[in-house]
């Protein structure tokens, strides 16, 4: 056993092609807020509840260190899940539709709290984001 206890995901780092488009998605569609900007190294950190999503533009200092960016044939990760509450399927879909964000998959999925509803969407760079409802 390790000498520590895991609590939750602290942060996820995404390399992005268009910072403004990504900030718009994470702020206006998902409700994140800008927590910290480290412009000198090319790092924008947005708060997602108790966790952070770090956005690293490809043309910044950190972004250039990572090689090729996300594309149709290559991803930085498969997906990440954000726990949300309440999970009102119709209201969530209406909100996403109002922002021009398509639902790519939905259904009951197993997560950290057990089986519950989820909706999958893609951010402007094609990263899949799962909006995960509470276990029921």
N, C-alpha and C positions, 0 to 999 in steps of 0.2 A: 504494500500500500504506500502511495506517495505521502509525504509529510504535509499535505494540504488537501482542501476540499474544493472541488469545482463548484462554482455558484451559478454562472450564466455566461452567455456569449458576451464578451466585452466589446468587441468591435469587428467589423468586416471591412476589408479594404477593396475598393473597386477602382480599376483604371478606366478612365472615361475619355471618349473622343471629344465631346462637347460639354464643357463644364456648365454653361448656362442652362442647357437643356436638361442635364442631370439634376442640377440644383432645383430647377422648376418642378421636375417630377417628384423628387424626394420631399420638397417643401409643400407644394400645392396639391399633389395627388395623395401622398402618404402622410402629410402632416408633420414631417420632421422640421426641426429648427436648426439654424446654423449655430454650432456650439463654439467652434474655434477655426480661425483661418491662419494658415502658415504659408502665406503667399510666396515667401522667399524660396521655399523648397517645393512648392506646388502641392499643398495639402489642404483640403476643405473638410472639416469634420462636422457632420450633422447628427443631431441627437434623435434616436429612435427609442423612446421610453428610457429604460435604464442602460441602453447600449448606444454605441456610435456606429455610423457608417462613414468611412473615410472615402472621399472622392479625390482621386489623383489624376489630373489631366495628363494625357499622353505627352504633351509638349512641355511639361514642367520638369524640374530637376529630377524628382522621383519618378515621374512617368517615363522619361527617356531611359532610365536605368532598367526598366522592365522589359525591353524589347518590343515586339509587335503587340498592338492593342487588340481588343475584342473585335471579332468579326463573325460573319456567318459561319465560317469554318473553324473558329477557335474561340474558346471562352476562358474567362478567368476562374470561373467556378460553375457548378451545375445550377445551384440555386441557394438562396437563404430564406429563412422563414422569420416573419415578424408576428409575434403574438398580438392579437387585437381583441378588443372587447368594447361594446357588444358586437356580436356577429349577426347583423341584420342583412341577410343575403340580398334582398331587393334594394335596400338603401345603398349597400356597397356597390352593387352593379350600376345603379343610377349615377352614383358619384364618379365611378370610373368612366362610364359612358360620357358624362358631361366633360370629362377631361380628355376624351378621345383615346382612352386606354382600353384595349380589348382584353377580355378574359380568355386565357388560352386553355385553361383546364379548371375544373372544380370538383368537389366531392368530399367525402369523409376520408380523413387521413390520420395516421398515427403521428403524434408529436410528443413533446416533452411531458405534457399533462395527460396523454392518452388520446383516444380517438375523438376527433372533432372535425368540424367543417373547415374547408380551406378553399381559397381562390388563388389561382396563379395568374400573374401578369408579367409583362416584360418592361424593363426600364428603357430609356432611349438608347442604351448600348447593347440591348439584347439580353441583359442579365435577367434571369427569372427570379421573381420575388413572390414568395408564398405568403399570403395573408391568412394566418392560422387562428381560428376561433377556439374558444375553450372546449375542453372535453365535456361530453354530455352523455 
